[in-house]
Amino acid sequence: MSGLPIVSLRDKVYELMAQLPEDKVTTYGDLAAMAGYPYAARQVGQIAHGGPISLPWHRLVNAKGGLATGFPDGQESQRQLLKQDGIICDESYRVVDFDERRWRPRL
């Protein structure tokens, strides 16, 4: 045994979400890849639904910049939270300027 701590996907996702800048969004797949699990986007979604409310889960969107259909209180609630962060969504619940707003520091 190397003595190094074993870090779970959940722990890595929590750590990354805590680093997410206020004016950025990230995707389930990007977060999975940054955490070292590139095929775990669905699991990231499950983690997000059960994660600590202190993390900015409202800044987690799909690969096309679309808001989550399973977000608590719906897409309109997520859109309002994003707007408070200065992130604007269109009438189709997609992040405007998604490419510029997308946070992918290690990809």
C-alpha positions, -999 to +999 in steps of 0.1 A: +000+000+000+014+034-010-001+053+019-018+077-006-055+085+002-081+069-019-103+096-034-137+087-048-154+102-078-178+120-054-149+136-035-133+148-067-165+162-080-171+181-048-136+195-049-139+206-085-174+222-080-159+242-051-134+256-075-159+265-102-157+303-109-189+323-103-191+334-139-186+300-154-205+268-160-193+232-166-209+201-180-215+167-165-190+152-189-164+178-184-166+174-147-163+136-150-132+140-172-116+165-149-122+141-120-104+114-139-135+094-149-142+105-185-172+081-190-190+090-157-212+119-167-243+101-156-228+094-122-218+130-119-255+139-124-264+115-096-238+130-073-250+165-081-286+156-071-274+144-037-245+168-031-241+195-005-263+225-011-233+248-005-218+239-039-229+257-071-248+228-087-269+253-107-238+259-128-237+223-140-253+220-175-254+195-203-229+192-231-248+217-253-251+243-225-287+233-217-301+235-183-308+203-163-343+189-167-340+173-132-329+205-114-348+210-081-377+234-088-371+231-126-352+248-153-366+283-145-352+281-110-318+271-124-320+300-149-327+325-122-298+312-101-275+315-131-288+350-138-277+360-103-242+349-112-243+370-144-249+340-167-277+345-191-299+317-207-320+320-238-357+311-241-347+275-248-329+272-214-294+272-229-265+293-217-258+322-239-221+324-249-217+288-237-183+284-253-169+314-234-187+305-202-176+268-202-150+260-175-126+232-185-093+240-168-076+206-172-091+195-206 
